Amino acid sequence: MDNAKELRLTKHTKKQLELPYYGYSVLRYFTAALFVAAIVSIWLAIVFTGWSSILCVALGVILLFAGVFCHLSMGWMTNREKIELLKTDFSERLEWAGTGKVLDIGTGQGRVAIGVAKQFPEAQVTGVDTWTKGWKLFGMTKAGAARNAVIESVSARCSFQTGSALDLPFAEGEFQLVVSAFVFHEVRIPDRTLLLKEAIRVLAPGGVFVICDLFNGSLLNTYKVKSVPELLETVRQMGAEEVKYERLKDAGVKLGGLVHIWELGYLSGRKV
């Protein structure tokens, strides 16, 4: 019996090791932690009296609302079906020949880079990221990205390199396609136009860029513009044409909940 049980565990472990990990579960654990903390805080309110009880109730309510908001606005990130829906829609926007070099900025666990490599069998894909200590806590590592590429059978055409989106370690005009998903808003700088300039710099003439990110009011300010039309004009002045922006909501990508408040969308264009 012990040998049979050990064999089953070994097979289960091997199966788990053969599955790529892109960090789907991280947010689920975080949301669950908020709900648990809210319950504990409210329970302590019953135990304590006076101001301590009131403070525990207040904290519990805040944590509860935070958990609900997190689930409704970002819960789609733990839903594989919705992730696949967005992945499919993103891939349909990669309007290029399919041959040449591709750069994925802020690759994380390599989800986008690997997806592009699988979609375009003649492409050579590079994922670049800083993989800082903070993101490593969420399982985002260079080794993890490389492991996923091996599991997905694209490691021969998909590599990963350490580098900053603010100063990409690549030559001007080196890539035919530049992509990025949910990265630019995470770069804490006062002027995010620097990110766009670098993305366009490494593109070859005629090369395409597709950036999926948050472009709401407060974030637009960091691009030194007050509206999306102004942002599009700013990108054109950087040497791009066919520049356009489309919200996921308008593109028919229904992620549910309160996702629309983030103004997620695609910024795309072609280098002149």
N, C-alpha and C positions, 0 to 999 in steps of 0.2 A: 504493500500500500504506500509506504514511504517513497519507494522508487517511482511508482506511478505518479504520485503527487509532485515529486521533484521534476519529473519529465514534463508534466503539464505546465508547471511554473516556468521551466526553461523555455518551452515553446512560446508561452505568453510573453516572457521577457524579450525573446528574440523578435517576436512580432512587433512589440513596442519599439524596439531599437530600429526596426526597418521602416518606421513611419516618420515622415518629416515633421518637425516641430516649428511652427511659426508664431507661437505665443498666443494662441486662441484663448487659453484658459486664464491668463493673468488677470484680466479685467473682471472675470467672473469671481475669482477669489477676493479681489479688492472690494467688489460690491457686496459680497457675502459678509466680509469683515465689517463693513459699515452697518449692515443690518444687525449683526451679532452685537456690535458695540452699542447700538441703539437700545437693544433689548436689555443688555446688562445695565446700562445707565438708568433706564426706566425702572428696572428691578431695584437698583440701589436707592432710588427715590422713595421706594416703599420702606426700605430698611432705615434710612436716615430720617431726620426731622428738621424742621426749620429751614434755614437758607440752604443747607446742604441738599435737602430734598428738592427744593425749587431749582437749584442749579443742575441737579441730576436730570430732572424732567426736561429742562431747557436744552441741555446737552443731548439728551436722548431724542428729542424732537428734531434738533438740527441734524443729527446723524441719520435719522430716519429719512428726512427730506433729501439729504445728500445721497443716500442709497437709492431712493426712488428716482432722483434726477439722473444719477449715473446710469441706472438701468435703462431709463427711457431715452436718454440722449446718446449713450455709447454702448448699450447692450448688444447692438448688431455686430460688434466686433467679436463677440463670442458665438455668433450664429454662423455656422459653416455655410448654410444655404445662402444667406445674405452676402457673405464674403465672396462666394462663388458668383453670385449675381453681379456684384461690383467688379470682380475680376474679369468676367466675360465682357461687360460693358467697356471696361478699360482697354482690354485687348482689341476691341473692335475700332478703337480710335487711333491705333498705331498705323497710320497710313504712310507706309514707306515700302521700299522694294523688298525688304526682308534679308538683304545681304549687307555685310559690313559689320561695323563695331557699334555696340550699344553700351550706354552708361546708365546705371541706376543709382541716383543720388540718395543717400540715406537708406541703404539697402536693408539694414537690420538683420533679420534672419534669412534674407535673400528671396522673400516671397515673389516680389515683382521681377527681379532679375531672372530667377529660375523660370517663372511663367513666360517671360519673353523668350528665353532660350528654348523652351519646349514648343512655343508657338512658331518660332522661326528657326528651323534646323540648320540654316546656313549662317546664322549670326554668331558673332563672338561677343559675349556679354561680360561686362565688368560691373561689380557692385562695390560702391565706395561708402565708407562710414567711419565715424570716429570710435564707435563702440565704447563709449565712456562708462565709467564704473556704475553710474546710476542706471543705465539701460541694461547692464549686465545682471542687475538684480531681477530684471524681468526676463532673463534668458536670452537677451540679445547679444550675441558674440560672433566674432569672425569665424571661430571654429564651428559654431552652430550652423552658420550659413553654408560653410564648405561641406559640412556633413549632410545638410539638406540637398545640396547639389549632387552629391554622390548617390544618395537615396533616389533622387528623381532622375538619375542617369544622364545628367547634363554637365558633369564636372569637367569634361574635356573642353567644353565651350563656355563655361561659366566660372569666372574666378572672382576673388574678392581682395580688395586692397584698402588699407587704412588711409584715410585722407579727409580733409575738411571741405564741406560744401562752399565755404568762403574762399578757399584757395585750393581748387582741385588740382591734384598732382598729375595733370595731363597737358599735352601740347594743344595749342589752339587748332581748332578744326579737326580733331582726332576722331570724332564719332559721327555716325550717320543718324543716330537716334539717341535722345536723352530723355529719360523718364524719372519720375519721382512721385511717391505717394505718401501723403500725410507726414511730411518731413519739414517743410519750410516753416510752418508755424511753431515748430519746436526749437528752432534756432533763435536764441534770445539775443537779438541785436536791434538797435534803433532804426537801422536802414536795411530792409530786406531786399531792396533792389540789387544789392550786391550778389544775392543768391541767383537772381535772374541773369545778371550780367555774366556770371561764371558759367552758368548752364549754356548760355548762348555762345560764349567764347570757345568752348570746347567742341561745339558743333561745326561740322563741315558745311560749306555753302550748299544750300538745298536740303540740309539736314532738318529733321523734325524733332520738336520737343513736346512732351505731354506731361503736364504737372497736375496732379490731383491733390487738392489741399483746401484749407479754409480761407475764404476770402470775404469775411464779413466786415462790418464797419470799423471796429477797433483795429483789426489786423490790416485793413487797407491803409490806415494811417502810417503804418510802419513801411509801407511801400511808397510813402510820400505822395499819396493821392487821396482823393475824397470819394471817388466813385469807380466802378468797374470800367466804364468807358475811358476814364483817365488812365487807369492801369494799362488798358490795351494800347493806348497811345504811347505810354512810356515804354512798353515792350517793343513797339514798332521803331521807336527812336534808338533802340539798342541794336537795330539791324535785323529785325524780323518782319515777316510778312504773313498774310493769311492768319493773323492773330485773332483768336476768338476765345470766349469764355462761355461755358454752359454749366448751370447748376445740375447736380445729380437729380434733383427733383424734376426739373424740366426735361432731363434726358430719359425720364421714365424709370429711374432706379429708386425703388421704394424700399427704404431701409427701416421705415416704421418709427414709432415713438416720437421723440422730440429732435430727431436728427437734423431737421430742416433749420433749426435755430443756428447751426454752425455755418450755414451757407457753404456746404461742401460743393466743389465743382471742379471742372477741368479747364485749365489754362493751356492752350496749345498754339502752335504756330510753326513757321518754317524760316530758317535762316536765309537771308538774302545772299 
